[in-house]
Amino acid sequence: MTKKRPRIGAHLPIKHGLHEALMLGAELGCDAVQLFSRNPRGWKAKPLTDDAIALFRKARKQTKIAPILIHANYLINLAAGDEIILLKSIDSFREEVERAIALGVDYLVVHPGSARGCPEQDALEICALSLQLACKGLRFGKLTILLENTAGQGECIGHRFEHLRAIMDQCPKLPLGVCIDTAHSFTAGYDIREEDGLEATIAIIKKTVGLKAVRAVHFNDSKAPFNSRVDRHWHIGEGHIGADALRRFAQHPKLAHCAFILETPYDDPRADVKNLNMLSSFVTQRGSAATESVPGAVATG
């Protein structure tokens, strides 16, 4: 019997149109794709046109890529103590949800936010309330919001899986799940470098948010060291986590239902096929050679 393997892909650019991210994903051999639905570093977004939505849905049907994830913009802070920032964040996140619903994607990934001076417990409650306010009255269809664990840099909440559980518990009517980031987990203090540490981390995830809630994995090595609380993604096998540990993570049977998405640094995703090849070799259990080719991938010189 063939073992189930994760669907794999990468975060891809949208500079030539949202639908072009899917076409590029197909060219690179991706099963799954993550993208922004707008500029990730601005409050204002250009409205989605009917043509853009139609092109995106047509590209999805043509490429058969699934799941598709949208990552919310970086300015959103649903746990902000500053009232102006909080209200702007709630409005912006609602817009992100509306865009995700219109495009018909599967998941919308969001960071829980930063406490920035208020107690951690208060920040968790503010985040949960903000999620509820932002989503009030919306019909989600198949869309699930994924809370991403953080490195804990600055005053960010979400660096413990217990934080995500607390937020989820306060939003019982929202379709919430979890996205695990390997680099964030590592620098937040979950030592996944050895097999026993990985198993301990999986046990914590199971006990807190539950494995079924984990729908996606941001698959990154870390340029920052263990327990540093610093968020610095790096190329697979070239950081402090290492290829062996990441291979074990990718091959863990309790995560086989997830989509594994690369967020490794790139200038041109076509020129960085190496990371995708390594992830592919991990999940297909063909060894660790980076020279294994992903179907449809562009060879590097």
C-alpha positions as CSV (number, residue, x, y, z in Angstrom):
1,M,0.0,0.0,0.0
2,T,1.4,3.4,-1.0
3,K,2.0,5.7,1.9
4,K,0.3,9.0,1.9
5,R,2.7,11.9,1.2
6,P,2.2,15.6,1.8
7,R,1.4,17.9,-1.1
8,I,4.2,20.3,-1.6
9,G,4.8,23.7,-3.0
10,A,6.1,27.2,-2.4
11,H,5.1,30.8,-1.8
12,L,5.1,32.3,-5.3
13,P,5.0,36.0,-6.5
14,I,1.9,37.7,-7.9
15,K,3.6,40.6,-9.8
16,H,2.2,39.3,-13.1
17,G,-1.2,38.5,-11.7
18,L,-2.7,36.2,-9.1
19,H,-3.4,33.5,-11.7
20,E,0.2,33.6,-12.9
21,A,1.3,32.3,-9.5
22,L,-0.7,29.2,-10.1
23,M,0.7,28.8,-13.6
24,L,4.3,29.2,-12.3
25,G,3.5,26.6,-9.6
26,A,2.4,24.2,-12.2
27,E,5.6,24.9,-14.2
28,L,7.7,24.2,-11.1
29,G,5.8,20.9,-10.3
30,C,4.0,22.2,-7.2
31,D,1.0,20.4,-5.8
32,A,0.1,23.3,-3.6
33,V,0.8,27.1,-3.7
34,Q,0.8,30.0,-1.3
35,L,0.5,33.6,-2.4
36,F,-0.5,37.1,-1.3
37,S,-3.7,38.4,-2.7
38,R,-2.4,42.0,-2.6
39,N,0.6,44.0,-1.6
40,P,1.7,42.5,1.8
41,R,3.2,45.7,3.1
42,G,0.4,48.3,2.7
43,W,-2.9,48.9,4.3
44,K,-4.7,49.8,1.1
45,A,-5.3,47.1,-1.5
46,K,-6.6,47.4,-5.0
47,P,-10.0,45.8,-5.2
48,L,-10.2,42.4,-6.9
49,T,-11.8,42.7,-10.4
50,D,-14.2,40.2,-11.8
51,D,-11.7,39.5,-14.5
52,A,-8.9,38.8,-12.0
53,I,-11.2,36.4,-10.0
54,A,-12.3,34.6,-13.2
55,L,-8.6,34.2,-14.4
56,F,-7.6,32.9,-11.0
57,R,-10.4,30.3,-10.9
58,K,-9.7,29.3,-14.4
59,A,-6.0,28.8,-13.6
60,R,-6.9,26.7,-10.6
61,K,-9.2,24.5,-12.7
62,Q,-6.5,24.2,-15.4
63,T,-3.6,23.4,-13.0
64,K,-5.5,21.4,-10.5
65,I,-3.3,22.9,-7.8
66,A,-4.7,22.2,-4.3
67,P,-4.7,23.4,-1.7
68,I,-4.1,27.1,-2.3
69,L,-3.1,29.3,0.6
70,I,-3.2,33.1,0.9
71,H,-1.0,34.7,3.4
72,A,-2.5,37.8,5.1
73,N,-0.5,41.0,4.8
74,Y,2.3,41.8,7.2
75,L,0.8,44.9,8.8
76,I,-2.1,43.2,10.4
77,N,-1.8,42.9,14.2
78,L,-5.0,41.4,15.7
79,A,-3.5,41.6,19.2
80,A,-2.5,45.2,19.1
81,G,-2.8,47.3,22.3
82,D,-3.0,50.5,20.2
83,E,-6.6,51.1,19.3
84,I,-5.9,52.8,15.9
85,I,-3.7,49.9,14.8
86,L,-6.1,47.3,16.1
87,L,-9.1,48.8,14.2
88,K,-7.1,49.1,11.0
89,S,-6.0,45.5,11.5
90,I,-9.5,44.2,12.0
91,D,-10.7,46.0,8.8
92,S,-7.7,44.8,6.8
93,F,-8.1,41.2,7.9
94,R,-11.8,41.3,7.1
95,E,-10.8,42.4,3.6
96,E,-8.3,39.5,3.4
97,V,-11.0,37.0,4.3
98,E,-13.4,38.5,1.7
99,R,-10.7,38.3,-1.0
100,A,-9.9,34.7,0.0
101,I,-13.6,33.8,-0.2
102,A,-14.0,35.5,-3.6
103,L,-11.0,33.7,-5.0
104,G,-12.2,30.3,-3.7
105,V,-9.0,29.4,-1.9
106,D,-8.7,26.8,0.8
107,Y,-6.7,28.5,3.5
108,L,-5.9,32.0,4.8
109,V,-2.8,32.2,7.0
110,V,-2.4,34.9,9.6
111,H,0.0,35.6,12.4
112,P,-1.7,36.0,15.8
113,G,0.0,39.4,16.4
114,S,2.1,41.3,18.9
115,A,1.2,42.2,22.4
116,R,3.3,45.4,22.3
117,G,3.2,46.3,25.9
118,C,0.0,44.6,27.2
119,P,0.1,41.3,29.2
120,E,0.2,38.1,27.1
121,Q,-3.1,36.8,28.3
122,D,-4.8,40.1,27.3
123,A,-3.2,39.9,23.9
124,L,-4.6,36.4,23.3
125,E,-8.0,37.6,24.2
126,I,-7.7,40.7,22.0
127,C,-6.6,38.5,19.1
128,A,-9.6,36.1,19.5
129,L,-12.1,39.1,19.8
130,S,-10.5,40.7,16.7
131,L,-10.9,37.5,14.7
132,Q,-14.6,37.3,15.6
133,L,-15.2,41.0,14.8
134,A,-13.4,40.8,11.5
135,C,-15.3,37.7,10.4
136,K,-18.8,38.7,11.7
137,G,-21.5,37.9,9.2
138,L,-19.2,36.3,6.6
139,R,-20.0,33.0,4.9
140,F,-16.8,31.1,4.6
141,G,-17.7,28.2,2.4
142,K,-14.7,25.9,2.3
143,L,-12.3,28.6,3.6
144,T,-10.3,27.8,6.8
145,I,-8.3,30.5,8.6
146,L,-4.9,29.1,9.7
147,L,-3.2,30.6,12.8
148,E,0.6,30.4,12.3
149,N,2.9,29.8,15.2
150,T,5.6,32.5,15.6
151,A,9.2,32.7,16.6
152,G,8.2,34.9,19.5
153,Q,10.3,37.8,18.2
154,G,9.7,41.0,20.1
155,E,6.4,40.7,21.9
156,C,4.7,38.4,19.3
157,I,2.2,35.9,20.7
158,G,1.7,32.5,19.1
159,H,5.2,31.2,19.9
160,R,3.7,28.5,22.1
161,F,1.1,26.1,20.7
162,E,-0.9,26.7,23.9
163,H,-1.4,30.3,22.6
164,L,-3.0,29.0,19.5
165,R,-5.2,26.7,21.4
166,A,-6.4,29.5,23.7
167,I,-7.3,31.6,20.7
168,M,-9.2,28.7,19.0
169,D,-11.1,28.0,22.2
170,Q,-12.4,31.5,22.3
171,C,-13.6,31.4,18.6
172,P,-15.7,28.2,18.5
173,K,-17.9,29.4,15.6
174,L,-15.0,30.2,13.3
175,P,-13.3,27.7,10.9
176,L,-9.9,27.8,12.5
177,G,-6.9,25.6,11.9
178,V,-3.1,25.8,12.3
179,C,-0.1,26.4,10.1
180,I,3.2,25.2,11.6
181,D,6.4,27.0,10.6
182,T,9.5,24.8,11.2
183,A,11.9,27.8,11.5
184,H,9.5,29.6,13.9
185,S,9.1,26.4,16.0
186,F,12.8,25.9,16.3
187,T,13.7,29.4,17.3
188,A,10.8,29.5,19.7
189,G,12.3,26.6,21.7
190,Y,11.0,23.4,20.1
191,D,14.1,21.5,19.4
192,I,13.3,19.4,16.3
193,R,16.9,18.6,15.4
194,E,16.8,15.1,16.8
195,E,14.2,12.4,16.6
196,D,13.3,12.5,20.3
197,G,12.8,16.3,20.1
198,L,10.6,16.0,17.1
199,E,8.5,13.4,18.7
200,A,8.2,15.6,21.8
201,T,7.1,18.5,19.7
202,I,4.5,16.4,17.8
203,A,3.2,15.2,21.2
204,I,2.8,18.9,22.3
205,I,1.0,19.8,19.1
206,K,-1.3,16.8,19.5
207,K,-2.1,17.7,23.1
208,T,-2.7,21.4,22.4
209,V,-4.2,22.3,19.0
210,G,-4.6,18.7,17.8
211,L,-3.0,17.2,14.7
212,K,-6.2,17.3,12.6
213,A,-6.2,21.1,13.0
214,V,-2.8,21.3,11.4
215,R,-3.5,21.8,7.7
216,A,-0.2,23.3,6.5
217,V,3.5,23.5,7.2
218,H,5.8,26.4,6.3
219,F,8.9,24.4,5.6
220,N,12.0,26.4,6.2
221,D,15.5,26.0,7.7
222,S,16.6,28.7,10.2
223,K,19.4,31.2,9.8
224,A,18.9,32.0,13.5
225,P,20.0,29.6,16.3
226,F,17.8,27.4,18.5
227,N,15.6,29.3,21.1
228,S,16.8,32.7,19.9
229,R,13.3,34.0,19.3
230,V,14.5,35.4,16.0
231,D,12.6,34.9,12.7
232,R,15.1,34.3,9.9
233,H,14.1,31.7,7.2
234,W,16.9,30.0,5.4
235,H,17.5,27.4,2.6
236,I,16.8,23.8,3.3
237,G,19.9,22.0,4.9
238,E,21.9,25.2,5.1
239,G,20.7,26.5,8.5
240,H,20.7,25.5,12.2
241,I,18.0,22.9,11.8
242,G,19.7,20.9,9.0
243,A,18.7,18.5,6.3
244,D,18.4,15.4,8.4
245,A,16.0,17.0,10.9
246,L,13.9,18.5,8.1
247,R,13.8,15.2,6.3
248,R,12.4,13.5,9.4
249,F,9.9,16.3,9.8
250,A,8.7,16.0,6.2
251,Q,8.4,12.2,6.5
252,H,6.5,12.2,9.8
253,P,3.4,10.1,9.2
254,K,1.3,12.3,11.5
255,L,1.9,15.3,9.2
256,A,1.3,13.5,5.9
257,H,-2.1,15.2,5.5
258,C,-0.6,18.7,5.5
259,A,0.5,20.9,2.6
260,F,4.2,21.7,2.9
261,I,5.0,25.2,1.6
262,L,8.5,26.6,1.2
263,E,9.1,30.2,2.3
264,T,12.8,30.1,1.7
265,P,14.5,33.3,0.4
266,Y,14.5,33.8,-3.3
267,D,15.0,36.4,-6.0
268,D,13.4,34.3,-8.7
269,P,11.7,31.1,-7.7
270,R,12.7,29.5,-11.0
271,A,16.4,29.9,-10.0
272,D,15.8,28.3,-6.6
273,V,14.6,24.9,-7.6
274,K,17.1,23.3,-5.2
275,N,14.8,23.8,-2.1
276,L,11.8,22.4,-3.9
277,N,13.9,19.4,-5.1
278,M,15.1,18.7,-1.6
279,L,11.5,18.9,-0.2
280,S,10.3,16.6,-3.0
281,S,13.1,14.1,-2.3
282,F,12.2,14.1,1.4
283,V,8.5,13.4,1.0
284,T,8.9,10.8,-1.6
285,Q,11.5,9.1,0.6
286,R,14.1,9.0,-2.2
287,G,16.9,10.2,-0.1
288,S,18.4,13.6,0.5
289,A,20.1,14.4,-2.8
290,A,19.3,17.9,-3.9
291,T,19.8,16.9,-7.5
292,E,16.5,14.9,-7.7
293,S,14.2,16.8,-10.0
294,V,10.7,17.9,-9.4
295,P,8.5,17.1,-12.4
296,G,8.3,20.3,-14.5
297,A,11.0,22.1,-12.5
298,V,13.5,24.3,-14.3
299,A,17.1,23.0,-14.0
300,T,19.7,25.2,-12.3
301,G,23.0,25.8,-13.9
